[in-house]
Amino acid sequence: MRIIEGKDNITKIKLCGMMRQEDIVYANEAMPDYVGFVFANTRRRITRQQAKEFKWALHKDIKAVGVFVDADVQYVGELLRDGIIDIAQLHGQENQDYIERLKEISDKPVIKAVKVTTASDIENAAELPVEYLLLDTYKKGVLGGTGERFDWDIIEAVRDRGEGMIGGKPFFLAGGLTLDNICEAQKVGAYGLDISSGIEKDGCKDREKMLAVVDKLRRRK
């Protein structure tokens, strides 16, 4: 398994669901560690061409994460191999066989998203051959960006003693994160925080919220 970059006890920041060219401008100003491009069938979905243009405009130090739900493995692999995304984030029923086939196409990292209802959900995902986990709120029929948080106490039962790890894998925390609760979320000890609806206004990414979230987590203010 690949060595994970950035194990430095600084909470990583992922701003997910970039939909417009101006979102990339805002991201370049805020400088999170990751941004998310959604390829799954949601209102935040973008095309391959849009993602290519966004990646070209994105600051070189920000990694692009592609978000998928049971997508064709060849399609995901090509996006990774062609450098349109740096990491694949899988939200569907992708199993070990799927992930191994993906890694035959590209050696880029993979995040497995977990819709958390019980500790077993997390433990089962941690057995998969991925580099990261992402813990998100379960809401039937909704991929992400629910604006709702799950019971973070579940994490304590499965989290490694090492900061930000579950089953030896760094994990992202998602689900209902906003400017008002990100400091509380940071105390959970996740490797990174993933924020989507919490940086939106009227359904679009909001520059001020994006800047404020990154500033608050980086303790610049």
C-alpha positions in Angstrom: 0.0 0.0 0.0 1.2 3.5 -0.9 2.7 5.8 1.8 0.2 8.5 2.6 1.4 12.0 2.4 1.0 14.6 5.1 0.9 12.7 8.3 1.8 15.9 10.2 -1.1 16.2 12.8 -2.6 19.1 10.8 -6.2 18.5 9.9 -6.6 18.3 6.1 -9.4 20.2 4.5 -11.5 18.9 1.6 -14.0 21.3 -0.1 -16.3 19.1 -2.1 -18.7 19.7 -5.0 -17.0 22.2 -7.3 -19.5 23.0 -10.0 -18.5 26.3 -11.6 -15.3 27.9 -12.8 -15.5 30.5 -10.1 -15.6 27.7 -7.5 -12.0 26.9 -8.6 -11.1 30.6 -8.3 -12.4 30.6 -4.8 -10.6 27.3 -4.0 -7.3 28.6 -5.3 -7.8 31.6 -3.0 -8.7 29.5 0.1 -6.1 26.8 -0.6 -7.6 23.7 0.9 -5.7 20.4 0.6 -8.3 18.8 -1.6 -11.4 19.7 -3.7 -14.0 17.3 -4.9 -15.4 16.8 -8.4 -18.7 14.9 -8.3 -19.3 12.5 -11.2 -22.2 10.7 -9.6 -25.8 11.6 -10.5 -26.5 14.4 -8.2 -27.2 18.2 -8.6 -23.4 18.7 -8.2 -22.5 16.5 -11.1 -20.0 17.7 -13.6 -18.8 16.3 -16.9 -15.3 14.9 -17.8 -14.7 18.1 -19.8 -15.6 20.4 -17.0 -13.4 18.4 -14.6 -10.5 18.6 -17.1 -10.9 22.4 -17.3 -11.2 22.7 -13.5 -8.1 20.6 -13.0 -6.1 22.7 -15.4 -7.1 25.8 -13.5 -6.7 24.3 -10.0 -3.6 25.3 -8.0 -1.0 22.5 -8.3 -0.8 22.0 -4.6 -4.5 21.2 -4.3 -5.5 17.6 -5.1 -8.6 16.8 -7.1 -10.8 14.0 -5.8 -13.4 12.4 -8.1 -16.6 11.2 -6.4 -18.3 8.2 -7.9 -21.2 5.8 -7.2 -20.8 2.3 -8.9 -19.3 3.9 -12.0 -17.6 1.9 -14.7 -14.2 1.0 -13.4 -12.5 1.7 -16.7 -14.0 5.2 -16.7 -12.8 6.0 -13.2 -9.4 4.5 -14.0 -9.0 6.6 -17.1 -9.8 9.8 -15.2 -7.0 8.9 -12.8 -4.6 7.8 -15.4 -5.2 10.9 -17.5 -4.5 13.2 -14.5 -8.0 14.7 -14.5 -8.4 13.6 -10.9 -5.7 12.6 -8.4 -7.8 10.4 -6.1 -11.0 8.3 -6.6 -13.7 8.5 -3.9 -16.1 5.6 -4.0 -19.6 5.9 -2.6 -21.4 2.9 -3.9 -21.2 -0.9 -3.5 -17.7 -1.1 -4.9 -16.1 -4.2 -3.4 -12.5 -5.6 -3.2 -12.6 -6.9 -6.8 -13.7 -3.5 -8.1 -10.9 -1.7 -6.2 -8.3 -4.2 -7.3 -9.3 -3.8 -11.0 -9.2 0.0 -10.5 -5.6 -0.3 -9.2 -4.6 -2.4 -12.2 -5.4 0.7 -14.3 -4.0 3.4 -12.0 -1.9 3.3 -8.9 -3.5 6.5 -7.6 -5.1 6.5 -4.1 -8.6 5.5 -3.4 -11.0 6.7 -0.7 -13.9 4.4 0.3 -16.9 6.3 1.7 -18.9 4.8 4.5 -22.5 5.7 5.2 -22.3 5.2 9.0 -25.1 3.6 10.9 -23.0 1.3 13.1 -19.3 0.7 14.0 -19.5 -2.5 11.9 -20.0 -0.3 8.8 -16.7 1.4 9.4 -14.8 -1.8 10.3 -16.0 -3.6 7.2 -14.8 -0.8 4.9 -11.4 -0.7 6.7 -10.8 -4.2 5.4 -10.8 -3.0 1.8 -7.6 -2.3 -0.1 -7.9 1.5 -0.1 -5.7 4.2 1.2 -8.4 6.3 3.0 -11.8 6.1 4.5 -14.5 8.8 4.5 -17.2 8.6 7.1 -20.5 10.2 6.1 -24.1 10.5 7.2 -26.5 7.8 6.0 -29.6 9.2 4.3 -31.6 7.0 2.0 -31.1 7.9 -1.6 -28.7 10.7 -0.9 -25.0 10.5 -2.0 -23.6 13.3 0.3 -24.1 16.9 1.1 -27.0 16.0 3.3 -26.3 18.9 5.8 -26.8 16.4 8.6 -24.2 14.8 10.9 -24.2 11.3 12.3 -23.3 10.2 15.8 -19.6 10.9 16.0 -19.4 8.8 19.2 -19.5 5.7 16.9 -16.0 6.6 15.7 -14.4 6.4 19.1 -15.2 2.7 19.3 -13.2 1.9 16.1 -10.6 4.7 15.9 -6.9 3.7 16.2 -4.8 5.1 19.0 -2.9 6.9 16.3 -4.4 10.3 15.4 -6.8 10.2 12.5 -6.6 6.5 11.7 -9.1 3.6 11.6 -7.7 0.1 10.8 -4.4 1.8 9.9 -6.1 4.0 7.3 -6.4 7.8 7.6 -10.1 8.9 7.6 -12.0 11.9 6.5 -15.1 13.1 8.5 -18.1 14.3 6.5 -21.7 15.0 7.0 -23.3 18.3 8.2 -20.0 20.2 8.7 -20.3 24.0 8.9 -18.4 27.0 10.1 -20.2 26.6 13.4 -19.2 23.0 14.2 -15.9 22.5 12.4 -13.9 23.1 15.5 -15.9 20.5 17.4 -15.5 18.2 14.4 -11.7 18.7 14.5 -11.7 17.3 18.0 -12.9 13.9 16.7 -9.3 13.4 15.5 -9.9 12.8 11.8 -7.2 13.0 9.2 -9.3 15.4 7.3 -12.7 17.2 7.2 -14.9 17.1 4.1 -17.3 20.0 3.7 -19.8 20.5 0.9 -23.3 21.9 1.8 -21.7 23.9 4.6 -19.8 26.1 2.2 -22.8 26.8 0.0 -25.3 29.6 -0.2 -28.5 29.2 -2.3 -27.1 25.9 -3.6 -23.8 27.3 -4.9 -20.3 27.4 -3.4 -19.9 30.7 -1.5 -16.5 32.4 -1.5 -16.8 33.9 2.0 -17.7 30.6 3.5 -14.9 28.7 1.8 -12.4 31.2 2.9 -13.8 31.3 6.5 -13.7 27.5 6.9 -10.1 27.2 5.8 -9.0 30.2 7.8 -10.7 28.8 11.0 -9.2 25.3 10.6 -5.8 26.7 9.9 -6.1 29.0 12.9 -5.1 32.0 10.8 -7.6 34.2 12.7 
